[in-house]
Amino acid sequence: MINLSAISKSYRQGNDDYQVLHDINLRIQAGEFVAIMGPSGSGKSTLINIIGFLDQHFDGGYTFNDVVVSELNRKQHAQLRNQSVGFIFQNFKLITNQSVGENVGLPLLYAGMKRRDIVARVNEVLAQVGLPGSYHKLPKNLSGGQQQRVAIARSIVTKPKFLVADEPTGALDSVTSAEIIALFKELNHHGTTVIMVTHDEHVARETNRLIKILDGRIQSDEEVQHANT
Ligand SMILES: Nc1ncnc2c1ncn2[C@@H]1O[C@H](COP(=O)(O)OP(=O)(O)OP(=O)(O)O)[C@@H](O)[C@H]1O
């Protein structure tokens, strides 16, 4: 599904170029659950911004299914993003003065869906993430873990091809963190492809593939072995 070939990325600093990503070759198939780990500043966010069609300025080749991403114009790139990716962030990024249901339904509203259909679909995904009946609640009255569930509901509401989660458990305690990872695992078992950046080795070990980044290069890329329980 995702095929990166010799991807490099530099930022201009004064008169110099600072290279953040070096010759990244990476394939991710539909249905995978991948963790990306690496020290601060190693290039993880830069990489997932390219994978998630947020950043179009890179060198090298990116093909997504049959689409040559590196050849798309700005509008086509944005369209691909809206149709294909759901994003989840450390700090949830919910609109605090809108209801849970309005937050989750926003991508459908942008996509032009009818209001009645939106409400039905939103209630469906809220049930799927373990928050049935919470349409009219306000995010500020929910716990951190519940707010992250709302953000996950919003990310899957349009049935994207894959999810990009940037430190989704970074703001949560270890128990809540485990519950959120269990939800990602469940979504993945039902076919959702998940690419997750994390600093937490315990969290990374719950996925099926662990990619370590160091100084903008892939240092290791291994299948995660799970103990039989
Ligand atoms: N817009 C930018 N302009 C210039 N340099 C940038 C920009 N964005 C990121 N960088 C630099 O690129 C390098 C990699 O940043 P990136 O955010 O990808 O790292 P990261 O691994 O995600 O780090 P963290 O774990 O702290 O989020 C850093 O040295 C950062 O300072």
The ligand as an SDF file (V2000), in Angstrom:
LIG
                    3D

 31 33  0  0  0  0  0  0  0  0999 V2000
    9.9510   23.1040    9.8900 N   0  0  0  0  0  0  0  0  0  0  0  0
   11.2140   22.8120   10.2430 C   0  0  0  0  0  0  0  0  0  0  0  0
   12.2320   23.6240    9.9260 N   0  0  0  0  0  0  0  0  0  0  0  0
   13.5100   23.3260   10.2590 C   0  0  0  0  0  0  0  0  0  0  0  0
   13.8680   22.1950   10.9350 N   0  0  0  0  0  0  0  0  0  0  0  0
   12.8940   21.3590   11.2880 C   0  0  0  0  0  0  0  0  0  0  0  0
   11.5110   21.6030   10.9620 C   0  0  0  0  0  0  0  0  0  0  0  0
   10.7660   20.5700   11.4370 N   0  0  0  0  0  0  0  0  0  0  0  0
   11.6270   19.7330   12.0330 C   0  0  0  0  0  0  0  0  0  0  0  0
   12.8970   20.1920   11.9390 N   0  0  0  0  0  0  0  0  0  0  0  0
   14.1140   19.5320   12.4690 C   0  0  0  0  0  0  0  0  0  0  0  0
   14.1610   18.2070   11.9310 O   0  0  0  0  0  0  0  0  0  0  0  0
   14.6520   17.2990   12.8930 C   0  0  0  0  0  0  0  0  0  0  0  0
   13.6760   16.1410   13.0280 C   0  0  0  0  0  0  0  0  0  0  0  0
   12.4480   16.6130   13.5680 O   0  0  0  0  0  0  0  0  0  0  0  0
   11.1950   15.6620   13.8350 P   0  0  0  0  0  0  0  0  0  0  0  0
   10.1270   16.5280   14.4080 O   0  0  0  0  0  0  0  0  0  0  0  0
   10.8890   14.8980   12.6060 O   0  0  0  0  0  0  0  0  0  0  0  0
   11.7890   14.6800   14.9300 O   0  0  0  0  0  0  0  0  0  0  0  0
   11.0190   13.6380   15.8770 P   0  0  0  0  0  0  0  0  0  0  0  0
   11.8170   12.3840   15.8000 O   0  0  0  0  0  0  0  0  0  0  0  0
    9.5940   13.5700   15.4940 O   0  0  0  0  0  0  0  0  0  0  0  0
   11.2020   14.3030   17.2960 O   0  0  0  0  0  0  0  0  0  0  0  0
   10.2070   14.3110   18.5780 P   0  0  0  0  0  0  0  0  0  0  0  0
   10.2560   12.9230   19.1370 O   0  0  0  0  0  0  0  0  0  0  0  0
   10.8590   15.3100   19.4750 O   0  0  0  0  0  0  0  0  0  0  0  0
    8.8630   14.7210   18.0890 O   0  0  0  0  0  0  0  0  0  0  0  0
   14.8540   18.0830   14.1850 C   0  0  0  0  0  0  0  0  0  0  0  0
   16.2240   18.4000   14.3040 O   0  0  0  0  0  0  0  0  0  0  0  0
   14.0350   19.3300   13.9710 C   0  0  0  0  0  0  0  0  0  0  0  0
   14.6110   20.4220   14.6530 O   0  0  0  0  0  0  0  0  0  0  0  0
  1  2  1  0
  2  3  1  0
  2  7  2  0
  3  4  2  0
  4  5  1  0
  5  6  2  0
  6  7  1  0
  6 10  1  0
  7  8  1  0
  8  9  2  0
  9 10  1  0
 10 11  1  0
 11 12  1  0
 11 30  1  0
 12 13  1  0
 13 14  1  0
 13 28  1  0
 14 15  1  0
 15 16  1  0
 16 17  2  0
 16 18  1  0
 16 19  1  0
 19 20  1  0
 20 21  2  0
 20 22  1  0
 20 23  1  0
 23 24  1  0
 24 25  2  0
 24 26  1  0
 24 27  1  0
 28 29  1  0
 28 30  1  0
 30 31  1  0
M  END
$$$$
